[in-house]
Amino acid sequence: MNFILFKRLFIGMSFCLLCSCQLLRGPDTVSSVEFSPIREFPLFDSQEIIGVAAQIETDEQDSLLVIGRHFGLGYDEITRANSNVDPWLPEPGSTVRLPLRFIIPEAPRKGVVLNLAAKRLFLYDQKNTNKVFTYPVGIGREGWETPQGLTRITAKTANPSWTVPESIRREHAKKGDPLPRVVPAGPNNPLGDYALRLGFPGYLIHGTNKPYGVGMEVSHGCVRLYPEDIAKLFRHVAVGSQVRIVNQPFLTAWDGDTLFLQAYPPTHKDPKQVNRLVQDLIARLQKIEQESGRLIDWDKVHVAIERSDGVLTPILKGHIDDFYLTISRPSIKFKRPIPKAIDVDAWKLNVATLPNVKQARQFAAMLNHQGPPIPAHAFATKVIAGPFSSSQDAFSAKKRLLSEFSITAQIMEPGKIVETPQALQESTIFTNLLTFFD
């Protein structure tokens, strides 16, 4: 076994709690191992790369979103690394890559470092400098960008209420979805269970009641984490802790004698800025090539930039692609949300008719992943939401669909059959996806 392979496996085993392991047969074929993921990694002074890339097979209860959440990956990370897999309804037995290898951002290793391009937060343990925690995050969307720079945590609040900014109240009022001045703590509070106030006025790091929006650019500028991750971060940071927010889409690092590039789509950048970032990367790599005497495979560099999927790519000539450790399927903590069966005597919504059965099933799955979920079923090409226990719940879901998806659903009273609703094109669904997770 070569040294680099051994080192990667050692780091991976430090990241995983290994239950059983079979012998390895070489760098290209790795026997299955079983492990349970955690969000902390060993980190040594000169180490620039943490984690291990892995892959598993799906079963009938999976979606890429629940797999990503289990392994600490956000929406963009898990879907971009598996562009050939349906994120909502993957075929059972599909191979899903888990891009759990990360290049540390270029920033002082102190407090919290958040890389907007990667949509990933790194927490450096001040008591144990040989350890780092990392979590996926959701960030601000276009027009509501998360600010960059150095700040601190100024307050910590458990079970926070949300004082809604006037700008957000006006935005929702225009959509026919008026918000109160204050949203109390509870399942309908978008801040979730914990909030960390930043020195940037009006900005927080917080949990969420829409966990499957983590890893997207969907917020009004705040940084959101999975509920289980914000609980850990809340325990580990103190008021006064440093927070540095950077935006580094192109990361390079050495692992032994291998040079890696990790490319993400540039966040909140216009075309001129993106071009400048690419030129800066090329200049940096040319300098590395000159100083190291190693030849860079420029075709691989351009492919990695074009792909920008966050997957580490070895970019020296003659170096093979990074391998993925095949792992035995663990017990996934989260299941694809499946609603109760439709009851003829329950309240329901006739939501939409899609162009084909597959799109209807995908759209129903999207509704079920919403937070709080809108229970939905696909009947051939028709999507029916429900069952709802009361007319109030049905009207509330109808209001959300109109506000967030511009869909006019029809109320189905108990025992009542409704006319087929408007046909909904695929482009409409996916255009509104990001708004739906806001």
C-alpha positions in Angstrom: 0.0 0.0 0.0 1.5 3.4 -1.0 2.1 6.0 1.7 -0.5 8.5 0.3 -3.2 5.9 0.3 -2.3 4.9 3.9 -2.3 8.5 5.0 -5.8 9.2 3.5 -7.2 6.1 5.1 -5.7 7.1 8.5 -7.3 10.5 8.3 -10.5 9.0 7.1 -10.6 6.5 10.0 -9.9 9.4 12.4 -13.0 11.0 10.9 -15.1 7.9 11.2 -15.9 5.6 14.1 -14.9 2.3 12.5 -17.0 -0.7 13.4 -15.5 -3.2 11.0 -13.0 -3.2 8.1 -11.8 -5.7 5.5 -8.4 -5.7 3.8 -7.7 -3.1 1.1 -6.7 -4.4 -2.3 -5.1 -1.3 -3.7 -5.8 2.3 -4.4 -8.4 1.7 -7.1 -10.4 -1.0 -5.4 -11.3 -0.5 -1.7 -13.4 -3.1 0.2 -16.4 -1.9 2.1 -16.1 -0.6 5.6 -18.7 0.5 8.1 -18.6 3.8 9.9 -20.7 6.5 11.5 -19.9 10.1 10.5 -19.0 12.9 12.8 -18.2 16.5 12.0 -14.8 16.8 13.5 -11.4 16.0 12.0 -7.8 15.8 13.2 -5.7 18.7 12.0 -1.9 19.1 12.2 0.1 22.2 11.7 1.1 21.7 8.1 -2.1 19.9 7.1 -4.2 21.6 4.4 -6.7 18.8 3.5 -9.1 17.0 5.9 -11.5 14.2 5.5 -12.0 11.3 3.1 -14.1 10.9 0.0 -16.5 8.0 0.2 -19.5 6.4 -1.6 -22.5 4.4 -0.7 -25.5 2.8 -2.4 -29.0 4.2 -2.1 -32.1 2.3 -1.0 -35.8 3.0 -1.5 -36.0 5.4 1.5 -33.3 7.8 0.4 -33.0 11.1 -1.3 -29.8 12.9 -1.8 -30.9 15.5 0.6 -31.3 13.1 3.6 -28.0 11.3 2.7 -26.3 14.7 2.6 -27.7 15.7 5.9 -26.7 12.5 7.6 -23.1 12.9 6.4 -22.8 16.6 7.0 -23.1 17.8 3.4 -25.3 20.6 2.1 -27.6 20.6 -0.9 -25.2 22.0 -3.4 -22.4 19.7 -2.2 -24.3 16.4 -2.5 -26.2 17.3 -5.7 -23.2 18.7 -7.7 -21.1 15.7 -6.8 -23.9 13.4 -8.1 -25.3 15.3 -11.1 -26.3 12.0 -12.6 -28.6 11.0 -9.7 -32.1 12.3 -9.1 -31.8 14.3 -5.9 -35.4 13.7 -4.8 -36.0 10.1 -5.9 -32.7 8.3 -6.6 -33.1 4.8 -8.0 -32.4 2.2 -5.3 -28.9 0.8 -5.8 -27.5 4.0 -7.2 -23.9 4.9 -6.2 -23.8 8.2 -4.4 -20.5 10.0 -3.9 -19.8 11.7 -0.6 -17.4 14.6 -1.2 -16.1 14.6 2.4 -12.6 15.9 1.6 -12.1 19.5 2.1 -9.2 22.0 1.5 -8.9 24.4 4.5 -9.6 28.0 3.5 -6.7 30.4 3.4 -7.3 32.3 6.7 -5.9 32.3 10.3 -6.9 29.1 12.1 -8.8 30.8 14.8 -12.5 30.8 15.9 -15.0 30.4 13.0 -14.0 30.6 9.4 -16.8 30.6 6.8 -16.1 30.1 3.1 -19.1 31.5 1.2 -18.1 29.8 -2.1 -18.0 26.4 -0.4 -21.0 27.1 1.7 -19.0 25.6 4.6 -18.0 26.7 8.1 -14.9 25.7 9.9 -14.6 25.9 13.7 -11.1 25.7 15.2 -11.0 24.2 18.7 -9.0 26.6 20.8 -8.5 24.0 23.6 -7.3 21.4 21.1 -5.4 22.9 18.2 -5.2 19.5 16.5 -8.9 19.4 15.8 -11.3 21.2 13.5 -15.1 21.0 13.2 -16.8 21.7 9.9 -20.5 22.1 8.9 -22.4 22.9 5.7 -24.3 26.2 5.7 -26.9 28.1 3.8 -26.1 31.7 2.9 -27.7 34.8 1.4 -29.1 34.8 -2.0 -28.5 37.4 -4.7 -29.5 40.8 -3.5 -29.3 39.7 0.1 -25.6 38.7 0.2 -23.9 37.5 3.3 -21.2 40.1 4.2 -17.5 39.3 4.1 -14.9 40.3 6.6 -13.9 39.9 10.3 -16.4 40.1 13.1 -17.3 38.4 16.4 -20.1 36.7 18.1 -21.8 39.3 20.2 -24.7 37.2 21.7 -26.0 33.7 22.0 -29.7 32.9 22.3 -31.4 29.5 22.8 -35.0 29.3 21.6 -34.9 32.7 19.9 -37.8 34.7 18.8 -37.4 36.5 15.4 -38.0 40.2 15.1 -38.8 40.4 11.4 -36.9 43.2 9.6 -39.1 45.7 7.9 -37.5 44.9 4.5 -38.5 41.3 4.8 -42.0 42.2 6.0 -42.4 44.3 2.9 -41.1 41.6 0.6 -43.6 39.0 2.1 -46.5 41.5 2.0 -46.0 41.9 -1.7 -46.3 38.2 -2.1 -49.5 38.1 -0.2 -47.8 36.5 2.8 -47.8 39.2 5.6 -45.6 38.4 8.5 -46.0 39.5 12.1 -43.5 41.9 13.7 -42.2 39.1 16.0 -42.3 35.3 15.3 -42.1 33.4 18.6 -39.9 30.4 19.2 -41.3 27.2 17.9 -41.5 25.0 14.7 -42.6 28.0 12.5 -39.6 30.1 13.5 -37.0 30.2 10.7 -34.2 30.8 13.3 -34.6 27.3 14.6 -33.5 26.5 18.2 -30.3 28.5 18.5 -29.0 31.8 17.2 -25.5 33.5 17.3 -25.6 37.2 16.7 -22.7 38.7 14.7 -21.0 42.0 15.0 -22.4 42.8 11.5 -25.6 44.5 12.3 -28.7 42.4 11.5 -26.8 39.2 10.7 -27.0 35.9 12.6 -25.6 32.3 12.5 -28.7 30.2 13.3 -30.6 27.0 12.9 -33.6 26.5 10.6 -37.0 25.0 10.3 -36.2 24.3 6.7 -33.2 21.9 7.0 -33.1 20.9 3.3 -32.3 24.5 2.3 -28.9 24.2 4.0 -26.2 24.3 1.4 -28.2 26.8 -0.8 -28.0 30.5 -1.5 -31.5 31.2 -0.1 -31.4 33.3 3.0 -31.8 37.1 3.5 -28.1 37.2 4.4 -28.0 35.2 7.6 -26.0 31.9 7.9 -28.1 28.8 8.6 -27.1 25.3 9.8 -28.8 22.0 10.2 -30.6 21.8 13.6 -28.2 19.2 14.9 -25.1 21.2 13.7 -26.1 24.6 15.2 -26.7 22.8 18.5 -23.0 21.7 18.5 -21.7 25.0 17.3 -23.7 26.8 20.0 -22.0 24.7 22.7 -18.5 25.2 21.3 -18.3 28.9 20.7 -18.4 31.7 23.3 -19.5 35.3 23.1 -16.5 37.2 21.7 -15.3 34.4 19.5 -13.8 35.6 16.2 -15.8 35.0 13.0 -14.0 35.5 9.6 -16.1 35.3 6.4 -14.2 34.7 3.2 -15.2 33.9 -0.4 -12.6 31.5 -1.9 -14.0 29.5 -4.9 -10.7 28.0 -6.0 -8.6 26.2 -3.4 -5.3 24.5 -3.9 -3.3 22.3 -1.5 -0.6 19.6 -1.4 -1.2 16.1 0.1 2.2 14.5 0.0 3.5 14.8 -3.5 0.0 15.4 -5.0 -1.4 18.8 -5.8 -5.2 19.2 -5.5 -7.6 21.8 -6.8 -11.1 22.2 -5.2 -13.3 24.4 -7.3 -16.7 25.8 -6.4 -19.0 28.1 -8.4 -18.0 31.7 -7.5 -20.6 33.2 -5.2 -22.0 36.7 -5.7 -19.5 37.5 -8.5 -20.1 39.2 -11.8 -18.5 37.8 -15.0 -15.6 40.2 -14.8 -14.8 39.2 -11.2 -15.1 35.5 -12.1 -12.7 35.9 -15.0 -10.2 37.7 -12.7 -10.5 34.9 -10.1 -9.7 32.3 -12.8 -6.7 34.3 -14.1 -5.4 34.6 -10.5 -5.7 30.8 -10.1 -3.8 30.2 -13.3 -1.1 32.6 -12.3 -0.9 30.9 -8.9 -0.6 27.4 -10.5 2.0 28.6 -13.0 4.1 29.8 -10.0 3.7 26.5 -8.3 4.7 24.7 -11.5 7.8 26.9 -11.9 8.9 26.6 -8.2 8.2 22.9 -7.8 9.5 21.7 -11.1 6.3 19.6 -11.4 4.2 19.7 -14.6 0.5 20.6 -14.2 -2.1 18.9 -16.3 -3.9 22.0 -17.5 -6.7 20.0 -19.2 -7.6 18.8 -15.7 -7.5 22.3 -14.3 -9.9 23.6 -16.9 -12.3 20.6 -16.5 -12.3 21.1 -12.7 -13.0 24.8 -13.1 -15.8 24.1 -15.6 -17.3 21.4 -13.3 -16.9 23.5 -10.1 -18.5 20.7 -8.1 -16.3 20.9 -5.0 -14.7 17.5 -5.7 -10.9 17.5 -5.1 -9.0 17.0 -8.4 -5.4 16.0 -8.6 -3.9 18.3 -11.2 -0.3 17.2 -11.7 0.5 15.2 -14.9 0.5 11.5 -14.3 -1.6 11.5 -11.2 -4.8 9.5 -11.1 -8.1 10.8 -9.9 -8.9 10.7 -6.2 -10.4 7.5 -5.0 -13.7 7.0 -3.2 -13.8 4.8 -0.1 -16.7 2.4 -0.6 -18.5 2.1 2.7 -21.2 -0.3 4.0 -24.5 1.5 4.2 -25.0 2.9 7.7 -28.3 3.4 9.4 -29.3 6.7 7.9 -30.7 8.9 10.7 -33.0 10.7 8.3 -35.5 9.2 5.9 -37.1 10.7 2.8 -40.2 12.3 4.1 -43.2 10.2 3.2 -46.7 11.5 4.2 -49.6 9.6 5.5 -51.8 7.9 2.9 -54.5 10.0 1.3 -57.9 9.6 3.0 -61.0 10.3 1.0 -62.6 11.9 4.0 -59.7 14.2 4.8 -59.0 17.7 3.6 -56.7 17.9 0.6 -55.4 20.2 -2.1 -55.5 19.6 -5.8 -52.1 21.2 -6.5 -51.1 20.7 -10.2 -50.9 18.5 -13.2 -47.3 17.9 -14.4 -46.2 17.1 -17.9 -45.3 13.5 -16.9 -45.3 11.0 -14.1 -41.7 11.5 -13.2 -42.0 15.2 -12.7 -45.1 14.8 -10.6 -43.3 12.4 -8.3 -40.3 14.8 -8.1 -42.5 17.8 -7.3 -44.4 15.8 -4.6 -41.0 14.8 -3.1 -40.0 18.5 -3.1 -43.1 19.5 -1.2 -42.4 16.7 1.3 -38.9 18.0 1.9 -40.1 21.5 2.6 -39.9 22.7 6.2 -42.4 22.4 7.7 -43.4 19.7 5.1 -46.4 20.1 2.9 -47.5 16.4 2.6 -47.9 15.6 -1.0 -48.6 12.5 -3.3 -48.3 11.9 -7.0 -51.2 10.2 -8.7 -50.0 9.6 -12.2 -49.3 13.2 -13.4 -51.4 14.9 -10.7 -50.0 16.2 -7.4 -52.4 16.1 -4.4 -51.3 17.7 -1.1 -52.6 16.2 2.1 -54.1 14.7 4.1 -54.8 17.7 6.4 -56.6 17.3 9.7 -58.6 20.5 9.3 -59.7 23.1 6.8 -57.4 25.6 8.5 -54.3 23.4 7.8 -55.4 23.0 4.2 -55.9 26.7 3.7 -52.5 27.4 5.3 -50.8 25.1 2.8 -52.8 26.6 -0.1 -51.5 30.1 1.0 -47.9 28.8 1.2 -48.2 27.3 -2.3 -49.5 30.6 -3.7 -47.0 32.8 -1.9 -43.9 30.7 -2.5 -44.6 28.9 -5.8 -47.3 31.0 -7.4 -49.5 28.0 -7.6 -53.2 28.3 -7.1 -54.2 25.0 -5.5 -57.8 23.9 -5.2 -59.3 22.9 -1.8 -60.7 19.4 -1.8 -63.3 19.1 1.0 -63.7 15.7 2.6 -65.3 13.4 0.0 -65.2 16.1 -2.8 -63.6 15.6 -6.2 -62.1 18.8 -7.8 -61.5 19.7 -11.5 -58.0 19.2 -12.8 -55.9 22.3 -11.9 -53.6 24.3 -14.1 -50.8 22.4 -15.9 -47.5 23.2 -14.2 -44.4 23.2 -16.4 -41.1 21.8 -15.1 -39.4 25.2 -15.6 -41.9 26.8 -13.2 -41.1 24.2 -10.5 -37.3 24.6 -10.5 -37.4 28.4 -11.0 -39.2 28.7 -7.7 -37.2 26.0 -5.8 -34.8 28.4 -4.1 -37.7 30.7 -3.1 -39.5 27.8 -1.7 -36.7 26.9 0.7 -36.3 30.6 1.9 
